[in-house]
Amino acid sequence: MKIEYRKITKNRILFLLVVFPYLSPYYISGVVDYLYNIGKILSFLICTYMIITDRESRQRCKFINYIGIFYSIYLVSTVINHGNINRACIDGISVIGFCLTICVFGFGKDRRLFYQVLVDVYTLLLIINIFSILRFSEGISVKDFYFLGHDDMTVFWLLPYIVFSYLYDSLNTIKTIKAFHVSIFIAVISLLLTLSVSGIVAMLTFAIAYLILGKNIRMLKAFNIIIILSNVGLVVFKIQYWFSFIIENIMHRSIGLTGRDKIWDRALYWVMRRPILGYGCESNNVLMPKFTLADGSYFQFAHCHNYLLQVLYTEGIIGICFFVILYFFVWKKMFAMGLNKHNRMIASLIISIMCALLVNSYQQPIALFTLFILGYEMEYILKVS
């Protein structure tokens, strides 16, 4: 075993330029934040140019059209409701742009170097985050907020890191330290330090799906259905009360999941008032009054704390129906050639991230749509491996 040395090449610099803007730490703001957004736009334009000029890239980037439709619904809803159009555009470019880099470079001729660059960047950022946790145990400025954000956000960095490490190892013919093993080690350390319950549950879900259920395609698909239906169970029927003993006595959490049940009820109240297209992207000064609760607390994180509910709130019935169709379309395409070690890994990670998104939601779920791209283009993964 040996450590592979990194050489500065044109492609390595190009890959850094196109992926780095999408991986901005939480504490990036002001002028630097604008620079990151400019970097996203430039990366988007570079990938678009390569798709236009390269027929093979166009063939493997068809799924981007569906993601584009999804965020078009989001943008239309924002425009109709006079929301934050700039923010909606950045949200869409962030997800679509990063997925474009995967399509263009992740299945290209120099794909091994591309995944190596991704692994290096994620490793660096996650190690800095670990040091930020050790240095500021209560958070840098607000409780539980570290270099990469809130403790619950850590898992959304770890899951794509794991799949990129796995893909890099599958392409690597040199006997080096396994990047996948390193990613699992960093994931365990990160979650033990943050003690994020949703993150730990998500990683345990991944372990169960990959190591146990992943050996049988029917069990894997059934587990996926259970996680999807759990969204309705938690948000609408409050099934967490059935497990009050586990939540309160073993996990030492409130039965309302730290007030999430109140947030879900409030979000559903607003959904019922505008169910077709939702509210689009709203600024915090609009969201705070709408989500102030009877006890005086408010919608602190400006999201619904459940991703499917977030889609329903921002894009209405049209958006949630499109997302669900897209979701199961990916699953069908992913297993079109039967069960293999690659789709077993990606499917397990999708289940894991959907488990984490039961109690969290972000308008830029780059990790989720990245896994969609990898799952949908399973044929290309099998070719390049």
Secondary structure, DSSP 4 states (H G I P E B T S, - for coil): -BPPPP---HHHHHHHHHHGGG---TT--THHHHHHHHHHHHHHHHHHHHHHH-HHHHHTTTHHHHHHHHHHHHHHHHHHTT--HHHHHHHHHHHHHHHHHHHHHTTSTTHHHHHHHHHHHHHHHHHHHHHHHHH-TT-SSSTTEETTEEGGGHHHHHHHHHHHHHHHHHH--S-B--HHHHHHHHHHHHHHHH--HHHHHHHHHHHIIIIIGGGSHHHHHHHHHHHHHHHHHHHTS-GGGGGHHIIIIIS---TTTTTHHHHHHHHHHHHHHSTTT---S--HHHHHHHT--TTS---TTSS-SSHHHHHHHHHHHHHHHHHHHHHHHHHHHHTTT---HHHHHHHHHHHHHHHHTTS---S--HHHHHHHHHHHTHHHHHHH-
